[in-house]
């Protein structure tokens, strides 16, 4: 299953991820994940006069969800182009402790 820059927009990403674990899915590919070393937090993202809830998921919690049933085959920085810059995330409106440098990609395989 492919998740392209989408998990962070779910109302309850942990519930969705937990539901995935009940399925016998061989591979999970996550592109452009917004993971943080801080506690998971939610904010509003504004684009073109539209607001959407946006989560920043704690990286350890994300990886722990899959640890028993899945192995991480690949984890790397996302090279998504934003504002004509590769990998750029403008987080200047966040306090420094909440900023992330880059979004991440994960390829995960069922054990």
N, C-alpha and C positions, 0 to 999 in steps of 0.2 A: 504494500500500500504506500502510495506517495502522498506526502503532506508538503505542499509548497507554500511556505509563508502563511500558514493558516491556523495552527494550534493556538497562537497567541490571541486570536479573535474569538475563541470559544468562550461561552459563559462560564463553564466549569471544565477547564482542560484536564484536570486530574481525573474527573469522572470519565471523560472520554478515553483517556489513556488506560484507565482501569478496565473499561469495557473491551478495549483492544486485547488485553491479556487473556480474556475468556475465549478468544478466537484462536484458531491454529494458523496463524499467518506466518509465513516463512521469513519474509523480509519486510522491514519498515524503513522508509527513507524520509527523513525530515530535512527540509531545506529552509534556511533563513529562520532558524529558531532564535527567539529572544530569551536567552538564559542568563541568569545573574548569580553572583556569589552572595548577594544579600538575600533576605527573605523574599519569597514570592510576593509581588505587589501588582496592583491593577491601576491603570490610568486611563485617560480618555485620549484618543488620537483623533485629530481634526484634519480632514482633507475635503477640499471643495465644499465647504459649508455642511459637512456631514461629520458626526462624531461617532466613534466606535470604541467599545471597551477594548483595552489592549493589556495583556498580562506580560509580566516578566517573571518567568518561572525559575525557581531556585535550581541550579544545575545539579546539585547533589540529589535533590528530591526527584528530578527528572530521571537521572541515571539509576537511582535506586528502584524506581517503579519497574524497570525492565530487568534488573540484575538477576533474578531467579530463573527467568525463562529465556532471556535473550543475551547475546554477546554483542558488544560494540565492535563492528568490523572497521569502521572508519569514522573519525570525528575531525572536522576541520573548519576553518573560518569560511564563512559565506563570502562569495565574490559578487554579490548582488550589486547592480549599479543603481545608485540613488543620487539624484541631483548631478548626474554626469560624472560621478566619482565611484570607483570600484570599492565596495566594502564600507563606504562612508555612512556613518550614523550620526546625525546631528542631535546630540543629547544635551545641548547647552542649556535647555530649559529645565533640566533635572539637577537636583543636588548631586554633587560629585559622588557620594556614596551609592547612588542609584544608577549611575551611568555605566554602560557597557561599551567596549571598544568595537565589537563586531558581533554580528549574529553568527550562528553556528549551523553546520550541517552534520547529520548523523546517519549512518547506514547501520542498521541493527538486524541481526539474524537470530532466529529461534534456535535454541540449543538442541 
